């Protein structure tokens, strides 16, 4: 996904001598750290003069580009723009504890991350399917002719061959070799495994193989993502034990066989068990009340589609059609229209250029009943719009059930689905008229819900504290920052690292610690704890941004000797123990223990006055914020 730092990233890549000049890349709290083949190829003066770069340093065999607090975002952009995943992979694996996500947020992050790389193509295929459906409905195109069949092959390919596409993008997401992910997806849609192939695929190693309710994995989403996620985890666990002489073919051989067997023997049966349970539940709901059935189906349909579990309801629906009409498919009819209205509302409301460019194609596709681009590209990544569309669809399903609307035949989706509700036996269009009215209400409700409630994501975190701290400065509220460690005070200009000494990262002072304990210098929240545990960012309750960096270049210790007692996101009180650290470990590595204590937003808080004392104990006042 594009980042606002992509332009800066390209400038940096070009001026460090190009990506071929990079042998490794990592970052610490404030700077990008490159290992370059030839540092003479770097254009240091150009980088120093570039907006967004504080300065450039060459130290300890590393070429360091100082960025500031938003360095993680710039780092991620550089890795993406330069395709430097292999050079950054080791660091990514060693990042240590990652911030925990809620299960739903983690699921959304994975699914949307896997879909993002081909959303444009996905939208294009959805639009083409819609156009073909429209032309055949109007009689302008023969639905059995060569033109239709050829163009439909192109339009449907992104859906029919979804597992191979997702296998490739999921492999990039989970850091599995892309060709392995692609092959796992291809195997899942191999002709022998397609429903009706006539080939015996009933068992593997004499263990029964249970395929999904649809009969095969074409157009499925979750199974291939789960398969590739397992493959990435599994391969990482064992490949270091494979001799280098055979690793090139042995690793993919083991990964592919184990993963594909697991997919057929575990993922398939689990999907079938869940589907059978769903069939039982919806049959029970149908007997209980058509209204309740419509409410549940409408609200959950898009979720079921994502897991491929909606197929378990299709056989029930078809049986119902042969027996006088079905309320299952009528219950889900509002889902596509709720998505359509929501996308339109977001399209008109958002200021996000990327989202605005994606919305038109997703809207056109959704009108035709193909909502995957809308779901995976717009509403699901934003979470609350997706939930609101499910609620609207649930209410619509309940009304359709209450009015007794039934589907009498299979039809298209979106605006091409109206004909399903014509009762040809009794020559009645009552159901179709009700379906049209409720679908239009869904569009309006989806549009209003997003046009009123949708909000673009908040600005980047780096800008957030400034907004919070400005009112404090305007009100003249200063605060006192206490010493986080005991030791000798070092004036800022005398610190060994010129980036700190010149005040480019903030104003304050340094302390040469006399003991290995770090305490909270003020009440506030830990907004950053670097993965090697050597540096804290704290936003105080008065809006002051603090950076406490224990030692110089201590990122090189990779966390050795640092034992944090708090984590990112924790609230802290002044004087609470934040961390214990081993001074001897730092010194034995030949590194300085000088610990800068900086206010990184001095302009916003109104000024900084460091203490003139030579030594301090933790808890002594050291900086007055003016």
N, C-alpha and C positions, 0 to 999 in steps of 0.2 A: 504494500500500500504506500502511496506517495506520502512523503513527509515534507514539512515546510523547510527542513534542513537539507533537502536534496541538492539544491543549488550550491550551498556552502560545501556540501560533501564533495561535489564534483570539482570545485575549486581546489579543495585540499588534496584530493587524489591526484589531480594534474600536477600540483606544485610540490608534491613529495617525490616526484619523479615518475608518476604513473603507477598503476597497481602492480605492474611487473617488477617494480623496484621494492615492493613491500614483501618482507619475509614473515612478519608477524604483526598483529595489531591487538592492542588491549586499551584499557583506560582506567584511570583512577578517579578520584572524586572530582577533579577539576580539569584534567588534561587527557588528550589522546596520546598514546605511547606507541610509536612505530619502531620496528626494527627494519632498517633499510639496507639494501645491498650496497648502495653507494650514496652516502649523504650529500656528496657534491652535486648530485643531480637535483636536489631539492632547491626550490626558489624561496629561500627564507624571507627575503625582503618583501616579496609579494604577499606571502602568508601573513606577515606581521601587519601589513597595510590593509588586510581584508576585514571588512565588517563582520563581526561575529567571532573573531579570533583575538584573544587578549594579547598574547605574545607567543614566541617560539623559543624553545630551549633545546640544547643538545647536551645531554648529560648521561653518564653511565652506559654509553653505548646505545642510548635510545634517542630518537628524534621526537621531542615532545611539543605538541600543539596545545596550548592552553586555551580552553573554551569557557570554563565556568561551571556553574551548577547544573546546566542542562547538557553536560557532556554525554550522559547516557543516550539521550535522544540523537545527538549528532553521531555518536558511535554506531548506533543501530542503523542510521541512515547510510553511513559510509559502507558498512558491511553489506547492506542491501544494494545500494547503487553500484558498488564495485564488485559485487558477487564474491566477497571475501570470506564466505562462511567457513571454508576450510582453514583459513589462517586464524579465524576467531573461534573455531569450534572448541579447542582445548580450553580456552578461557571461559567460554560459555558453560562448559561442563563443570568448571571449577568455581562457579559463581557462588557456591554455597547456598545457604537458606534463601529461598525465594519467597516473595510476599504471597501469602495464602489467598486463594480466590474461592468465592462461594461456588458450589458445584455447578449451578446454572450459568454463572459467569464464565467458568472454565469451559463448559460445554460450548457456549456461544463463541468464545474466543477461538476454540479449535475449529468448529464448523465453518465459521466465517473466514478464518485464516486460510482454510483449505480451499474455499470457494473463490476468494478474492482474485487470485491470479487469472481466472478465465471468465469473470463476470461479463465482460464486454461481449465475448463470443457467445456466451450463454444467452444474453439478451437478444443478440442478433438472430440466433436460432429460434428463440421463442417468438419473435416478431414474424419471422418467415412462416412458422407453423400457423400463426394467427391469420396471416394474409391468405395462405392456401385454404384454410377452413372457410374464410369469408368468401373467397372466389367460388369455391365449390357450392357453398350454400346459396349464393346468388345465381348459380348456373352459368357463371362466366368461365368456368374451368371444369373439364371432365375429371372427376375424382378417380377414374380408372385409366386415364390416359398416360402417355409417356411423360409429358411435361410435368404433370402432378407427381408421378412416381419418382422422377429424378430429383425434383426440387424437394420433395418430402424426405428423400434419403439424406439430403444435406441438412434439412431443418431438424430431423429427428436424431441425427447422429450424436449430437451433444447429450441427448437424454438416454438413448439406447446404450451408448458406450460410456456412460457416466462413471462406472467403476475404474476403467483404465485412466481416465482423466483425473479422477480424484486420487487414484493410486499415485500418480506422478506428483500432484500438488501436495498431497499429504506427506509424501516422502521428503519433500523440501521442508515442510513444516516440522516434521519429527526428526530431521537430519539422518534419514536413511538414503543410501544411494538411489537417485531418481529412477534408474533403470530397473531396480528391484521393485520399487513401488509400482511402476508402470506394468511390469510383468505380472505382479500379483493381481492387479485389476484386469489385465487381459485374460488371465487364466479363468477369472470368475465369469467371463462372458464368452468363453470358448464354445464353439458350436455343440460339442458333446454335452455341455451343461445347460444348454438352452432347452426350455420346455418343449416337448414334442420331438426331440431329436431322434428318439428311438434307440439311442445308445445306452447300454447298461451303466449307470453311475449310482447304483443303489447302495454300494458299500465301498469302503476304503480299508484295506487290511482286515477285511471281514467285519468291520464295524459299520453299522448302518449309517448311511448319509441321508439326512433329512433336509431337503431344500426348502426355501422360504415358501409362504403361501402362494406367491405369484408364480411359482414353478421354477424360477431362476433368479439370478442376481442383476439382470439388466435393469437400469434405472434406479438401482438401490443406492443409498448414501452411507448409512452408518456402518454396515458390515465391512466395507473396504477401508474406511477410516480406522476402525478398530483393528483390522488386520495389519495395516501398515504401522499403527502405533505399537502393536505388539512386536512386529518385526524389528522396529528401530530399537526398542528396549532389549529384545532378545539378542540381537547382533552385537550390541554394545557390551553385553555381559560375557560373551564367549570368544569374540574374535581375537582378542589379545593372546589367547591360548593356542591359536592356530599358527603353525610354522610359516614364516614369511615365504618360503619357497612354494607353498601351495595355496597361500591365502587368496590369490587373485580369483581362483575358481571355487575353492572350498567354502569360503564364506558365503557367497550367494547361493551355492548348492545347499548348504545347511539351512540358511535363513528361509529360502523359498519353499523347500519341502516341508519344514516344520510349520511355517506360517500358513501355507495353503491347506495342509492337513487340519490344522487347528480351525481354520475358517470353515471348512466343510463339516467338521465333526463337532464343533462347539458353537460357533456363531449361528450356523443354520439351525441346529436343534433348539437353541435358546430362543431364536426368533420365532420358530414354529410353536414352542410352548407358550410364549407370550401371546402369539396370534390366536391360538386355541382358547386361551383364557379370555381374550378380548371378545372373541365370537360368543362365548358363553355369556359374558356380561352384557353385551349389546342385545342379545336375544332376550335376556331377562328384562332389560330396560324397555325393549319394544313391547313386551307383554304387559309391563307395568303401566306405561303411559307414553304415547307418541310425543307429547310435549317434552317430557323429561328426556326421551331419546333424542329429539331434535336439539335440545339444549346441550347435552353432553357431546353429541357428534359434532355440532357446529363449533363448540369451544375447543375441542381436542383434535379436530381433523388435521390441521396443519402440523401439529406435533406428531401425529401418527404417520403422516406422509414422510416426515424427516427420518423416521426410523424404519420406513417401509412396512409398517404394521397395518396400514390402511387396506392392504390387499386381503387381510383376513375378513374384512367386511364385504368385499365385492361378491363372493359367492352367495352370501346371505341375501344381498341386494338383488342379485339376478334371480334367485329362487322366488323372492317376493314379487318380482316383475311378472313372472309366469303365473303367479297366483293372485293377480288383481292389482298390483302396484306396490311400490317400495317407498318407505319413509326414511331409509338410511341416507341414500344419496340426496334426497331432498333436504335432509337436515344439514348437510354440509354445503348446500348451494350458496349460502351467503359468504363463505370464506373468501373466495376470489374477489368478490365485490368489495368486501371490507378492506382487503389489501389494496385494491385499485384506488379507493378513496383515500386511504392513508398515504399512499405514495404521492398522489396528487397534492394532498395537504402539505406534505414534507417538501415536495418540489417547489411549491410557492412560498413556503415559510423559511427554508434554510438559507443561510448565507455561505454555507460550505460549498466551494466551487466544485470539488470532486463529487459530492453528493448530488449537486444540481445537474451535473453532466450525466450522471448515471440514471437519474429519475425518469427522464422522458422515455427511454427505451424500456425500463422496467414497467412504466405505466402502460405503454402500448401492449407489451407482452401480457400484463395482467388483465387488460380488457379482453384479450383473446383467451383468457383462462390459464395462461402459463405464468404462475406466480413465483416460481423458484428465484428468478432474478430479483423480484421485489423482496422476498423473504430473506435470502442469503446476502443480498447486497445492501438492503436498506433497513427493513423493520427489525429483523432478528439481531443484527449487530447493535442496534440502538436499544434493544430489549423492551422498553416500555411501549413503543408503538406496536410491537409484535403482540404483547399481552393485550393491549387495547383492541386490536383487530380480532383476537380470539374471543374476547368478551362480546364484541358486536356480532360476530358470527354465531356465537352461542345463543344470543337473544333472537337473532333471525331464525335460527333452527327451531327454537321453541315456538315461534309464531307460525312457521311453516307446518310444524307438527299440530299445533292447535287448530289451524285451518284445514287440516287433513290433506295437505298437498302431497301427492304421490308422483313418483317417477314411473313411467310406463315403458320406457325403453332407454337404452344407452344412448347418450348424445355427447356433444363436445362439452367443453368447460367455458366459463365466462359467458359472454353474450351468445355463444354458440350452443349453450346448454338448455335454452328455453324450450326447444322442441320436445325434450324428454318428458315434459309435463302435460303434453296433449293426450287426452284420453281418446284414442282412436276407436275404441269399442263403442263408447257412448257419444262420440263426436262432440266432446266437451273441451273447451279451452280455458275453463275456469282456473285450473291449476296453473296453467302458463301465465295467465294474467296476474294471479297472486304472486307467482315467482318473480315476474318482472317488477311489480310494485315493491316487493320486499328487497330485491336486489338493488333497486335504485335508492331505497332508504339506506341500505348498507353503504353504498358509495357515499352518500351525503354524510352519514354518521362517521364513517372513516375519515372523510375529508375534514369535517368540523373538529373531530377529536384531535387530529394532528395540527391543524391550522391554529387551534387554540392552545393546546398543551405542549406541542413539540418545542424543544429547545435544543439548539446546537450544543455540542460538548463544550465544557468550560475551556478557556484558554489554557495553554501549557502551564504546568506547575510553576515554572520559573516566574511567570507574571503574577501568579496568584498572591504571594505574600505582599507584593508591592501594594496591591489593592487593599489588602487587609491592614497594612501598616500606615498607609497615608493618613487615614483619619486620626490615628494616634498622634502622628507628628503635628497635624493641623491643630489638634487640641492642646498641644504643648506638653504632652505626657511623656516624660523621660523615664528611664529606669536604670538601675544599677546592676551590672553584670559581675558576678562573683568569680573568684578564681576556681577553675575546675580541678586544678592540681596544685600541690604545694611545690615550691621551688624558687629558683632565681628568675627574676623578671628580665626579659630581653626586649629592648626597644624594637619596634617593627623593622626599622631600617637596618638593624644589625643581624637579622635572621640570615642564615646561610643560603637559603633558596631565594634567588632574586625575584621570583614570581610573587612570593609572600612579602619580601622586603620592600618591593616597590609599591605595594598596596594595590596591585592590579586586581586582586581577588577580594579585597575588603580591608577595613582599617581595624586596628587593635594593637596587639602585642604578642610576644612569645613568652613561654615559660620553660625553663630547663627543669624537668621534674626531679624531685628528690625521693619520690616514692611512686609505685606503680598503681595508683588508684585515681580514677577520674570520676568527678562528681558533677551533677547538674548545676550549671551556673545561674539558672533562672527557672521560673515556672514556665512550662510550655509543652510542646509536642515534638517528639523526634520525627522529623520529616525525612531524614535520610540516615541510613547506616550502611556504609559501603561493605561489599561482600567479604572483604578481608578484615573488617572490623576495626580498622585503624582510624576512622574518621566519622564524626557525627555532624549532622545538620539539625539544628533546633530552631523552631519558630516559637518565640516567647509569646506569652499572653498579651504583651503590649505591642506585638507586631515587629519585633526585632529579629532579624535572621542571623543565626550564629553558625560558624564553622569552627569545629575543634578538630585539629589534625595532629594526631599523636606521632611525633617523629617526622623525619624527612625521608621520603622515598620508601617508607615502611610498607607500601603496597607490595614491594618485592618479597616480603616475608609470607605473603599469601595467608595471613591470619595467624601464623605461628606466634605464640606469646600473648595473644589478645583474647580476653575472655569477657565478652559483653554480658551485662546483667539485664539489659533492656533491649527491646527490638524496635524496628521502625514502626511508627504509628502509636507507640506508647505515650501516654501522658506522664510527665515527670514533675516533681516538686524540687525547688531549689535545695541543694544539699544531698539529694538522693544519689546513691552510688550507681554510676552508669556502666563502669567497666573496670576490670583489673587487667594490668598489662605488665609484662616482664621486661624491666629495663635492661637486664643482662642479655636477653635474647637480641634486643635491638643493638646493643653495643657490640656484641660478639659478631654480628653481621656487618660491622663496620659502618653502621648508620647513625646519624645524629638523633638524639632524643628531643631536640627542640620542638616544642608544641605550640604552634600558632593558635591564638584565640581571636577570631576575626568576626567583625560585624560586616556582613556582605551586602547590606542595603543602607549604607551610611547616609546617602542623599535623601532617602525617604524618611529616615527617623530624625533628621535634623542636625546631625553632627555627633562626633565621638571624642571623648576625653579620656585617654588611658591614664593609669596611675603612674606616679613618679617613684613609687617604692621600689627597692632593690630586691627584696624577697617577699614572698607571700605564702600564706597557708590557705589550703582550700577553704572556701567560704569567705575569704577576705574580698572586699570590693576592689575590682581592678579596672573597670571601664564604666564611665558615666555616659549614658546616652542623652544627648542634649535635645 
